[in-house]
């Protein structure tokens, strides 16, 4: 095993130099490789293109095909037991059966949604369709300063009743867990702030108060056509749990709304304290090459929900 590993390392090192030569050679007339037995076995384990001994036809071989051949030919630079192998089979090679065709992928049948009429809160018609059923408050603190700033959210239970019930239960903590004590885990400045990981508090997990896990997206009727819309975060399976986000753009144009419409379930809107939302959106956050997804945009100072609860609707 040690010998094979050493030979493979030398072969790969030599391959780097030989690849340069491959670009300089316009074509090859034939390829018949003989590399050490141990190196062949090691290369074979790494590359499914290594096959039984093959001699290519006399037709010219392009640079791309030459690269594969030179990679295995690096074995010529190390001593060992000779063995004839075919390193790469270009289109004009002879002696190999055609590779098996990749089976056609079976596409998952998509559900056809019939959510009903869309609701645009920027229009009188949309406001008439979306009746406010509940209000909740969330009190945020930043860093070690325990003084809080309040955000009030109106909920539209006539449009998304299940999503609203889930959110209310997490706000009240009636199931023994909820939003109190959790942190804002991601800021995408000028776009959204994300909150509500009631399990890990890092944005990677969540738990519905209704199911103890996740549930299907209810509908996409409410559009993100006004500032401060509140929507559920999607899981990888396009379901929802406890995580949610607040849109932070102070003015909304159609292009912005389309980023979220038809993808995320909107269920509420910030009706008081949108200035607090904008202050949270402006906080300094982490970033960098190695910080993607929920690992990016984490506030450098902890933003914590100190209290939250239900309010009577207006």
Residue pairs with C-beta under 8 A, 6 or more apart in sequence:
3 38
4 38
4 39
4 41
4 42
5 42
7 36
7 38
7 39
7 42
7 75
7 78
7 80
8 39
8 42
8 43
8 46
10 74
10 77
10 78
11 35
11 39
11 42
11 43
11 71
11 72
11 74
11 75
11 77
11 78
12 74
13 74
14 74
14 77
14 78
15 70
15 71
15 74
18 70
18 71
18 73
18 74
19 67
19 70
19 71
21 70
22 63
22 66
22 67
22 69
22 70
23 63
25 63
25 66
26 63
27 60
27 61
27 62
27 63
27 66
28 60
28 61
28 65
28 66
28 69
29 58
29 59
29 60
29 61
30 55
30 56
30 57
30 58
31 55
31 56
31 61
31 69
31 86
31 87
31 88
32 55
32 56
32 84
33 69
33 72
33 73
33 75
33 76
33 84
33 85
33 86
33 87
34 76
34 82
34 83
34 84
34 85
35 43
35 72
35 73
35 74
35 75
35 76
35 80
35 82
35 83
35 85
35 87
36 75
36 78
36 79
36 80
36 81
36 82
36 83
37 80
37 81
37 82
37 83
38 80
38 81
39 75
39 78
39 80
40 50
40 72
40 75
40 83
40 85
43 50
43 71
43 72
43 75
43 87
44 50
44 85
49 68
49 87
49 88
49 89
50 72
50 85
50 86
50 87
51 85
51 86
51 89
51 96
52 85
52 86
52 95
52 96
53 84
53 85
53 86
53 95
54 85
54 86
54 89
54 93
54 94
54 95
54 96
55 86
55 94
55 95
56 86
56 89
56 90
56 92
56 93
56 94
57 92
57 93
57 94
59 92
61 69
61 90
61 92
62 90
64 90
65 88
65 90
65 91
67 88
68 87
68 88
68 90
69 87
69 88
71 87
71 88
72 85
72 87
72 88
73 87
86 93
86 95
86 96
89 96
113 219
113 220
115 219
115 220
115 221
116 219
116 221
117 129
117 221
118 126
118 220
118 221
118 222
118 223
119 126
119 129
119 130
119 156
119 159
119 221
119 222
119 223
120 126
120 223
120 225
121 127
121 130
121 222
121 223
121 225
121 226
121 229
121 269
122 225
122 226
122 252
126 223
126 225
129 158
129 159
130 156
130 158
130 159
130 222
131 156
131 157
131 158
132 154
132 155
132 156
132 313
132 314
133 155
133 156
133 157
133 158
133 164
133 313
134 154
134 155
134 157
134 164
134 168
134 310
134 311
134 313
135 152
135 153
135 154
135 155
135 271
135 310
135 311
135 312
135 313
135 314
136 152
136 153
136 155
136 167
136 168
136 171
136 268
136 308
136 309
136 310
136 311
137 150
137 151
137 152
137 153
137 307
137 308
137 309
137 311
138 150
138 151
138 153
138 171
138 179
138 305
138 307
138 308
139 148
139 149
139 150
139 151
139 305
139 306
139 307
139 308
140 148
140 149
140 150
140 151
140 184
140 276
140 280
140 303
140 304
140 305
140 306
141 147
141 148
141 149
141 303
141 304
141 306
142 280
142 283
142 299
142 301
142 302
142 303
143 301
143 302
146 306
148 306
148 307
149 273
149 276
149 279
150 272
150 273
150 276
151 246
151 270
151 272
151 273
151 274
151 276
151 277
152 270
152 271
152 272
152 273
152 311
153 230
153 268
153 269
153 270
153 271
154 268
154 269
154 271
154 313
154 314
155 164
155 167
155 168
155 267
155 268
155 313
156 164
156 222
156 267
156 268
156 269
157 164
157 165
159 219
159 221
159 222
159 267
160 218
160 219
160 221
160 222
160 265
160 266
160 267
161 218
162 210
162 215
162 218
163 218
163 232
163 240
163 265
163 267
164 267
164 268
165 210
166 208
166 209
166 210
166 215
166 240
166 242
167 244
167 267
167 268
168 310
169 175
169 178
169 209
169 210
170 177
170 178
170 179
170 196
170 198
170 209
170 242
171 178
171 179
171 308
171 309
171 310
172 178
172 309
172 310
173 179
173 180
174 209
175 209
177 198
177 207
177 209
178 198
178 209
178 308
179 195
179 196
179 198
179 242
179 305
179 308
180 305
180 306
180 307
180 308
181 304
181 305
181 306
182 195
182 196
182 197
182 198
182 201
182 304
182 305
183 195
183 197
183 201
183 299
183 302
183 303
183 304
183 305
184 193
184 194
184 195
184 280
184 299
184 303
184 304
185 194
185 195
185 197
185 201
185 202
185 203
185 294
185 298
186 192
186 193
186 194
186 203
186 285
186 294
186 296
186 297
186 298
187 193
187 194
187 280
187 281
187 283
187 285
187 297
187 298
187 299
188 194
188 297
189 248
189 281
189 282
189 285
189 297
190 248
190 249
190 281
191 247
191 248
191 249
191 259
192 245
192 246
192 247
192 248
193 245
193 246
193 248
193 277
193 280
193 281
194 203
194 233
194 243
194 244
194 245
194 294
195 243
195 244
195 245
195 246
195 305
196 206
196 233
196 242
196 243
196 244
197 203
197 204
197 205
197 206
197 242
197 243
198 206
198 207
198 242
199 205
199 206
199 207
199 242
202 294
203 243
203 294
204 294
205 241
206 214
206 233
206 235
206 241
206 242
206 243
207 213
207 241
207 242
208 214
208 215
208 240
208 241
208 242
209 242
213 241
214 235
214 237
214 239
214 240
214 241
215 239
215 240
215 241
216 239
216 240
217 232
217 234
217 238
217 239
217 240
217 265
218 265
219 265
220 261
220 262
220 263
220 264
220 265
220 266
222 229
222 265
222 266
222 267
223 257
223 261
223 266
224 231
224 247
224 252
224 256
224 257
224 259
224 260
224 261
224 264
224 266
225 252
225 254
225 257
226 252
226 269
227 247
227 248
227 249
227 250
227 251
227 252
227 270
227 274
228 246
228 247
228 248
228 269
228 270
228 271
228 274
228 277
229 246
229 247
229 260
229 266
229 268
229 269
229 270
230 244
230 245
230 246
230 247
230 266
230 267
230 268
230 269
230 270
231 244
231 245
231 247
231 260
231 264
231 265
231 266
231 267
232 240
232 243
232 244
232 264
232 265
232 267
233 240
233 241
233 243
233 244
233 245
233 264
234 240
234 263
234 264
235 241
240 265
245 264
246 270
246 277
247 260
248 277
248 278
248 280
248 281
249 256
250 274
250 278
260 266
270 277
280 299
280 303
283 299
283 300
283 301
283 303
284 299
284 300
284 301
285 296
285 297
285 298
285 299
285 300
286 295
286 296
286 297
286 298
286 300
287 296
287 297
288 296
291 298
